Amino acid sequence: MKRRTFLAYGLAAGLAAARGFAETPPANAAQNPARPNAFSRLKKKLRDGQSATLLIISDSTGYPIQAGTRRFIRWLAAQFPAHRVAELLWAEWTSHGATGPKLYGDPILIAEGTTPATLTVLNAALPGAYAQAMIDGLRWAPMLAPLNTQPPDLILWNHGA
């Protein structure tokens, strides 16, 4: 792919993604009201100052601090600065080795916030695993335990480069 084509495609895709996550309505919002999408429930709760939970099930692409998944979490924190944002990162680095417990590590504080409302992000990133590894066997119950039987407001499933 030529550099110019790549840049044009990348910029267009980035702009489309930014519009999809945007908090400010477009100028013609009265004529074209926003359609509900997967993010609607989460964004509404956050806009209304309520606590919310995001569950991300991922492979190694969701683990490093510079990865898109972790950058997305920081971006969400910046969009809702009144919320305390805490990430629970899965503590098991390799699915086939004894490299950690099959549960989340200690919460990572992303943003302090100014209200009691909290955005809790459960980042179930499991490197070297197939897509359903988090929902099979011994990981299922510990992955869901922090939810306290309440459904998350949004589930993102991220597998692949």
C-alpha positions in Angstrom: 0.0 0.0 0.0 1.4 3.4 -0.9 2.2 5.8 1.9 -0.3 8.4 0.6 -3.1 5.8 0.4 -2.2 4.5 3.9 -2.3 8.0 5.4 -5.6 8.9 3.7 -7.1 5.6 4.9 -5.6 5.9 8.4 -6.8 9.5 8.8 -10.3 8.7 7.6 -10.5 5.7 9.9 -9.2 7.7 12.8 -11.7 10.5 12.2 -14.6 8.0 11.9 -13.5 6.4 15.2 -13.2 9.8 16.9 -16.7 10.7 15.8 -18.1 7.4 17.1 -16.6 8.0 20.6 -17.3 11.8 20.6 -19.1 13.3 23.5 -20.2 16.5 21.7 -23.1 16.1 19.3 -22.7 17.2 15.7 -24.1 20.6 14.6 -27.1 19.0 13.0 -28.0 16.8 16.0 -31.6 18.1 16.1 -32.3 16.8 12.6 -30.3 13.6 13.0 -30.5 12.4 16.6 -27.7 9.9 17.6 -28.6 6.3 17.2 -28.0 4.0 20.1 -25.0 1.8 19.8 -22.9 -0.5 22.0 -21.4 2.5 23.9 -24.7 4.2 24.5 -25.5 2.7 27.9 -21.9 3.2 29.3 -21.7 6.8 27.9 -25.2 7.7 29.3 -24.3 6.5 32.8 -21.0 8.4 32.7 -22.6 11.6 31.4 -25.3 11.3 34.2 -22.5 11.1 36.8 -23.2 7.4 37.7 -20.7 4.7 38.3 -20.2 2.3 35.4 -18.3 -0.9 34.6 -16.5 -1.9 31.4 -15.3 -5.5 30.8 -12.6 -5.9 28.2 -11.6 -9.5 27.2 -8.4 -9.4 25.2 -5.2 -11.2 24.2 -1.7 -9.7 24.5 -2.7 -6.7 22.5 -4.6 -5.4 25.5 -1.8 -5.9 28.1 1.1 -3.4 27.5 0.7 0.1 28.9 1.2 1.6 25.4 -1.4 -0.8 23.7 -4.5 0.6 22.1 -6.7 -1.0 24.8 -4.9 0.7 27.6 -4.7 4.0 25.7 -8.5 3.7 25.2 -9.0 3.4 29.0 -6.9 6.6 29.6 -8.9 8.3 26.8 -12.2 7.4 28.6 -10.8 8.8 31.8 -10.0 12.1 30.1 -13.5 12.3 28.7 -15.1 12.0 32.1 -12.7 13.7 34.5 -15.3 13.8 37.4 -15.1 10.0 37.6 -12.5 8.0 39.5 -11.2 5.5 37.0 -9.7 2.2 38.2 -8.4 -0.6 36.0 -8.2 -4.2 37.2 -5.6 -5.9 34.9 -5.6 -9.7 34.7 -2.5 -10.9 36.5 -1.7 -14.0 34.4 0.8 -13.2 31.8 0.9 -16.5 29.9 -2.0 -18.9 29.5 0.2 -22.0 29.4 2.6 -21.3 32.3 2.7 -20.7 36.0 3.3 -17.0 35.6 0.7 -15.6 37.9 -2.7 -16.3 39.5 -5.8 -16.7 37.5 -7.4 -13.5 38.7 -7.0 -9.7 38.5 -4.1 -7.8 40.2 -4.5 -4.9 42.5 -6.5 -2.0 41.0 -4.5 0.5 39.0 -5.7 4.1 39.5 -6.0 5.8 36.2 -7.7 9.0 37.3 -8.7 10.3 40.8 -11.9 12.1 39.8 -13.8 14.8 41.8 -17.0 12.8 42.6 -17.8 9.4 44.2 -18.7 8.0 40.7 -16.3 5.4 39.5 -15.6 3.9 36.1 -14.3 0.4 36.8 -12.5 -1.3 33.9 -11.9 -5.0 34.1 -9.1 -5.7 31.6 -9.0 -9.4 31.2 -6.0 -9.5 28.9 -4.6 -13.0 28.4 -1.6 -13.2 26.1 -0.9 -16.3 24.0 -4.5 -17.5 24.3 -7.3 -18.3 21.9 -10.4 -16.1 22.0 -12.5 -18.2 24.4 -9.7 -18.9 26.9 -11.2 -16.4 29.4 -14.6 -18.0 29.4 -13.4 -21.6 29.6 -12.5 -23.5 32.8 -11.0 -21.9 35.8 -10.9 -18.3 34.6 -14.6 -17.7 34.2 -15.6 -17.2 37.8 -12.6 -15.1 38.8 -13.0 -12.9 35.7 -16.6 -12.1 36.7 -16.1 -12.0 40.4 -15.5 -8.2 40.7 -18.9 -7.6 39.0 -20.7 -8.9 42.1 -23.4 -10.6 39.9 -24.2 -7.2 38.2 -23.8 -7.1 34.4 -21.1 -4.8 33.0 -22.4 -1.8 31.1 -20.2 -2.7 28.1 -18.2 -5.7 27.1 -15.4 -5.2 24.5 -13.9 -8.4 23.0 -10.5 -7.7 21.5 -8.4 -10.5 19.9 -5.8 -10.0 17.2 -3.2 -7.6 16.1 
